[in-house]
Amino acid sequence: MKIGIIGAGPAGLSAAYELASHGQQVTVFEQDPNSVGGISRTVEYHGYRFDIGGHRFFSKSQEVEDFWTTILGDDFLTRGRISRIFYDDKFYDYPLKPLNAFRNMGAWNTSLCLLDYAKVKTSPPKDIKSFEDWVVYHFGRRLYEMFFKTYTEKVWGTPCDQISADWAAQRIKGLNLISAIKHAFFPQDSSSDKSAVVKTLIDKFRYPKLGPGMLWEQVAAKITSMGGTLLMDRKVVELKHFNGRIISIDSLTSNGQSRTTYQFDHVISTMPVRSLVRAFKPNLPQSIAKAAESLKYRDFVTVALVIDSSDLFPDNWIYIHDPKVKVGRIQNFGNWSPFMVPTNKTSCLGSEYFCFEGDGLWSSSDEALLKLAEQELNTLGLIRGHSVIDGKVVRVPKAYPVYDDDYQSNVNSIVDYLRYAAQNLQLIGRNGMHRYNNQDHAMMTGFLAARNILGSNYDLWAVNGDAEYLEEVTEERQVPKVVAKT
Ligand SMILES: Cc1cc2nc3c(=O)[nH]c(=O)nc-3n(C[C@H](O)[C@H](O)[C@H](O)COP(=O)(O)OP(=O)(O)OC[C@H]3O[C@@H](n4cnc5c(N)ncnc54)[C@H](O)[C@@H]3O)c2cc1C
């Protein structure tokens, strides 16, 4: 069978690996001219390596963990997590440590936080519709304002009372003030009982010696060594369909000079749902095009700066809740793996800015962004007395699929329509399913899509955020549910 796969990120490469290892003819189209791994790639710049956001490797799926271990072998490091929150000119350990939090907040503020929490628990709100409602209910208002509000608003560019509660329930699942305090006193061992671990709090994770891109470069090499074809600099621009099937895929090089048409028995797509619908020829009905155009994305800029000191701070990353700077999170890549930095005399810091494609941040020149990141690191006191000696800006469109009030019904309409209009097409991965996921979920949907082509019958929407396949119909089996905000 001939199978076309759109995108060489974790989802597309996992599907291609599974199919190629069963002797199928796979062709992977990747629009990037040089890198595989998608958002999980590692950028190389003057000997420094850095991620698009630091990528922790942690999964409750044994199959995914085993896959990583098999591919990476001794290059898979186990790293301790050190991360803090910067708020109101203080560093708070995260996950929370009672003494540190108490010292930073003082007795008065701590008592007010506990009182606030007691208040919301004794008279809970009638409706929990927004992110703000959800967090206030689980942590109390004062803690919400300190530890959730500003950071969440930086990430999404939307006030928390306009973000759906569904998003909070999915991302901070299993976490509330009581479980956070319990974890602070009795930290769990993340390697022993995975089912009990709250993902947000894990204190150890695995990480490839040279970043996540190393994994995906090796997977891509294995796919081609098994006979698969990987076409780089090939953006899929058109999917022709007829009689309920995709009959061909057109791709184009970035200089616009070479266009090819291939025919396949099956197609797997990881390209953003909005772009996929636009690429259908003939066009899909107006209602489906409208649903696709309504899907929204949040974009991302990372500014990597090389600093002339190797000893700036111990964290892997720091969340910047403080509203006086625009930066949302700062990575210290040498603390993820010492092999990411070529000398032991420098550091490479990644300042992460969440934005919308075309807004002021996104459109700023590289020079202005490098200057902004340097200024803000100085304001935060993280590089005081040291110099920036090099830097690189990377813009990442569609880094986050947005969960607004309508995304679920829009995705449902499109998926329901494609089930009949394109029966040999499967949607997988993050933007491919418009699903805010981690690599493990993307990979699992790729493995199962491949197995469907090999004769199984998996419902890819039944893979939950922990990359587990849920046999029973549960809430998580649906495209995640949004509680409409009035
Ligand atoms: C800031 C940030 C931090 C993250 N941290 C973590 C973490 O700590 N741990 C973790 O496991 N996950 C993390 N993730 C999530 C992880 O990056 C994604 O889950 C994963 O990359 C999704 O894989 P994918 O293959 O579905 O999509 P992508 O990674 O987006 O790959 C899709 C690929 O398709 C290509 N493509 C798109 N359109 C076309 C087209 N028309 N033609 C050809 N090619 C096309 C793209 O160029 C890309 O290479 C993070 C994500 C972000 C944004």
PDBQT file of the ligand as one rigid body, heavy atoms in Angstrom, charges set to zero:
ROOT
HETATM    1  C1  LIG A 501       6.283  25.895  24.002  1.00  0.00    +0.000 C 
HETATM    2  C2  LIG A 501       5.972  24.432  23.920  1.00  0.00    +0.000 A 
HETATM    3  C3  LIG A 501       6.474  23.564  24.884  1.00  0.00    +0.000 A 
HETATM    4  C4  LIG A 501       6.182  22.197  24.826  1.00  0.00    +0.000 A 
HETATM    5  N1  LIG A 501       6.692  21.362  25.788  1.00  0.00    +0.000 NA
HETATM    6  C5  LIG A 501       6.491  20.028  25.704  1.00  0.00    +0.000 A 
HETATM    7  C6  LIG A 501       7.068  19.147  26.655  1.00  0.00    +0.000 A 
HETATM    8  O1  LIG A 501       7.704  19.578  27.625  1.00  0.00    +0.000 OA
HETATM    9  N2  LIG A 501       6.901  17.813  26.475  1.00  0.00    +0.000 N 
HETATM   10  C7  LIG A 501       6.189  17.292  25.424  1.00  0.00    +0.000 A 
HETATM   11  O2  LIG A 501       6.119  16.063  25.286  1.00  0.00    +0.000 OA
HETATM   12  N3  LIG A 501       5.585  18.111  24.525  1.00  0.00    +0.000 NA
HETATM   13  C8  LIG A 501       5.720  19.457  24.643  1.00  0.00    +0.000 A 
HETATM   14  N4  LIG A 501       5.134  20.299  23.724  1.00  0.00    +0.000 N 
HETATM   15  C9  LIG A 501       4.202  19.740  22.738  1.00  0.00    +0.000 C 
HETATM   16  C10 LIG A 501       4.891  19.121  21.517  1.00  0.00    +0.000 C 
HETATM   17  O3  LIG A 501       5.706  20.089  20.908  1.00  0.00    +0.000 OA
HETATM   18  C11 LIG A 501       3.805  18.651  20.555  1.00  0.00    +0.000 C 
HETATM   19  O4  LIG A 501       2.903  17.806  21.235  1.00  0.00    +0.000 OA
HETATM   20  C12 LIG A 501       4.333  17.865  19.361  1.00  0.00    +0.000 C 
HETATM   21  O5  LIG A 501       5.375  18.507  18.692  1.00  0.00    +0.000 OA
HETATM   22  C13 LIG A 501       3.168  17.639  18.403  1.00  0.00    +0.000 C 
HETATM   23  O6  LIG A 501       3.600  16.843  17.337  1.00  0.00    +0.000 OA
HETATM   24  P1  LIG A 501       2.843  16.865  15.936  1.00  0.00    +0.000 P 
HETATM   25  O7  LIG A 501       3.603  15.986  15.041  1.00  0.00    +0.000 OA
HETATM   26  O8  LIG A 501       1.414  16.603  16.168  1.00  0.00    +0.000 OA
HETATM   27  O9  LIG A 501       2.901  18.380  15.457  1.00  0.00    +0.000 OA
HETATM   28  P2  LIG A 501       4.103  19.347  15.094  1.00  0.00    +0.000 P 
HETATM   29  O10 LIG A 501       5.196  19.196  16.064  1.00  0.00    +0.000 OA
HETATM   30  O11 LIG A 501       3.471  20.677  14.926  1.00  0.00    +0.000 OA
HETATM   31  O12 LIG A 501       4.606  18.807  13.673  1.00  0.00    +0.000 OA
HETATM   32  C14 LIG A 501       3.860  19.011  12.510  1.00  0.00    +0.000 C 
HETATM   33  C15 LIG A 501       4.797  19.033  11.318  1.00  0.00    +0.000 C 
HETATM   34  O13 LIG A 501       4.016  19.198  10.135  1.00  0.00    +0.000 OA
HETATM   35  C16 LIG A 501       4.650  20.112   9.272  1.00  0.00    +0.000 C 
HETATM   36  N5  LIG A 501       3.619  20.691   8.397  1.00  0.00    +0.000 N 
HETATM   37  C17 LIG A 501       2.585  21.491   8.728  1.00  0.00    +0.000 A 
HETATM   38  N6  LIG A 501       1.866  21.829   7.646  1.00  0.00    +0.000 NA
HETATM   39  C18 LIG A 501       2.442  21.199   6.588  1.00  0.00    +0.000 A 
HETATM   40  C19 LIG A 501       2.163  21.137   5.203  1.00  0.00    +0.000 A 
HETATM   41  N7  LIG A 501       1.139  21.806   4.655  1.00  0.00    +0.000 N 
HETATM   42  N8  LIG A 501       2.968  20.394   4.402  1.00  0.00    +0.000 NA
HETATM   43  C20 LIG A 501       4.039  19.704   4.920  1.00  0.00    +0.000 A 
HETATM   44  N9  LIG A 501       4.364  19.753   6.242  1.00  0.00    +0.000 NA
HETATM   45  C21 LIG A 501       3.566  20.474   7.058  1.00  0.00    +0.000 A 
HETATM   46  C22 LIG A 501       5.279  21.124  10.224  1.00  0.00    +0.000 C 
HETATM   47  O14 LIG A 501       6.321  21.850   9.600  1.00  0.00    +0.000 OA
HETATM   48  C23 LIG A 501       5.775  20.211  11.344  1.00  0.00    +0.000 C 
HETATM   49  O15 LIG A 501       7.070  19.743  11.093  1.00  0.00    +0.000 OA
HETATM   50  C24 LIG A 501       5.375  21.683  23.777  1.00  0.00    +0.000 A 
HETATM   51  C25 LIG A 501       4.868  22.559  22.805  1.00  0.00    +0.000 A 
HETATM   52  C26 LIG A 501       5.142  23.922  22.877  1.00  0.00    +0.000 A 
HETATM   53  C27 LIG A 501       4.571  24.862  21.847  1.00  0.00    +0.000 C 
ENDROOT
TORSDOF 0
